[in-house]
Amino acid sequence: MKSVKSILLFLLLCAVQSSFATIFYSKNEAMELAFGKGTPVESLSLFPDDNEARLIQEIAKTKLESGLFTFYVGKEQQKILGYAAIETSTVRTKPETLMIVLTPEGELRNVYTLAFHEPPEYLPPQRWYDKLIKRPLAEMDFNKGVDGISGATLSTRSALTSIRKVMAIYQVMLKNKGNH
């Protein structure tokens, strides 16, 4: 009888744990958030060479996990409206997926949480992301004025790392290169 109770408790805990997974936006919905409904969006695949990868890692203060990055470019009549990148990272043990939207000049315009699989209390509120808008890459750091959030330390750290990485990729691979 005790083993049956243990099994039921285990199954209940597994069900509760998986219930934390929340998907907020599909990819199509995310592109509409980034660039507006009906805006043409092009996919841009970026493959940094060793030198570019080293520079991106140095600027972003993080190790690159991949040699391929996809940026989405919103265009209206051949004018670039901005760039978006979808980044997935592990917060504690589960993933979060953010869409990081940059202006045509590479400034942070928006951050949207597309999916979050950790408990909801670890999710940084949108107002925290809003405080990062237009903040220079060099200041995307807790030591340079970015406020932490009690109870969401790992989530905010993960988000800042993703934002720095996307901004660094833009600086190294797109800014002043005409690759768009």
N, C-alpha and C positions, 0 to 999 in steps of 0.2 A: 504494500500500500504506500509505503514511504517513497519508493522509487517512482510510482505513478504520479504522486504529488510533485516530486522533483522534476519529472518530465513535463508535467503541465505548467509548472512555474517557469521552466526553461522556454517552453513554447510561447507562453504569455510575454516573457521578457523579449524574445525575438520579435514578436509581433509589435510590441511597443517600440522597440528600437527601429524597426523598418518604417514605422509610421512617421518618423521625423522627416523622411525624404519629401522635399517639396520642389516641384518644378513650376516656376513662375511664368516663363515665356518660352515659346518654341523659337526656333531659329528665325522663321519668317516674321513672327511677332517682334522679335528683337531687332531685326533690320528695319522694321517700321518705326520702332522707338528711336533708333539711331538716326534715321534719315528721312522719315516721313512716309506716309502711305503712297505707294505707286512710284517711288523714286527708284530709278535703275541702280542696281548694286552690282559691282564687279568684284570678283575674287582675285586677290593678288597673292601668289605664292612666293615666299621669300626664303632663299637658301643662303644663309651667311657662310662665307668662307672662314677659315681658321682665324684670320686677323679680325674680321668683323665680329665673329663670335666672342673672341677675347675682349674686344672693346665693349660689346654689349654687356658681357658679364661684369666688366669693370664698372661701367656706368650704372647698371641696374643693381649692383651689389648682390648678385645671385648667380647660381650656376644654371646654365641652360640645359634643359632636359631633352631638347629636340633640336634637330638641324633644319626643321621646316616650320615656318610661321605663316599663317594665313591672315591677311588683312582684308577687310571688306571696304571697298571704296564706294561711297555714295556720290553719284554724279547727276547733275542736271544740266543738260545742254553742254556737255563736255567740261563743265565747271565742277571742280571737286568740292563737295559739301563737307566732307570729313572722312575719317577712317574709323573702323571698328575692328576690334580683335576679341575673340572669345577665348578666355583662358580658364582652364580647369586646374585646380590644385587641391591637395589634401590639407584640410584644416587640422584636425586631430587625427582621426582615423577614416573620415569620410570626405567625399569631395564637395567643393563648391565650384560653381561655374559663374564667372562674371563676364559681362560684355563691357569692355573699356572703349569709350568713344573719344576720339581726338578731333580737334579742329583741323582744318587744312594745314595750319602752321604747327601742329603737333602738341598743342596745349590740351590738357584734360578738359573735356566738355561734359561728360557724364560717365557714371558707372552704374550698371544695372545688374542686379543679382538675377541670373537666369535660373539657377537651381542651387539648392542648399540642402545637404543631406545630414548635417549635424542637427542637434536639438535647436529649436527656434530661438531659444534665449541666447544662443551664441551668434546669431545673425546681427551684424552691425546695422543700425537703422540708416535709412536713406539720408537723413540729415548729417550723419557722419561723413558719408561720401560727398555730399554737397559742399562740405568745408574744404575738400581737396581740389575742387574745380579751379582751374587756372593757376594752381600752385605749381611753381617750376619743379622739374624733375629733381634738381639738387636739394629741394626742400621737402621731398616726399619721404620723410623720416621722422620717427618719434623723437629723435634728439634735436630736431630742427622745427619744433612747434606743432607737429601733428599730435593731437590728443589721442590717448589710448582709451579704451572702453573697458571698465571693470566687468569681468565675466565674459568678455568677447576678445580677449587678448590675442589668442591664436588666430581668430578670424580676421581681425584687423591687420595683424602682421602678414598673413597670407595675402590679403587684398592689396596691401601696400607693395608687396613683392611683385604681384602680378601687374600692378599699375606701372611700377618702375621699369619692369621688363618691357612692356608694350611701348612705353615712351622712349626707352633706350633703343629698341629696334627701329622705331620711327627715326630717331636722330641719326643712327648709323646707316640705315639702309634706304631711307626715303628722302629725308631732308636734303635739299639741294642736289638730288641725283636725277630727277626727272623720271623716276621709275613708276609714275602713276599717270 
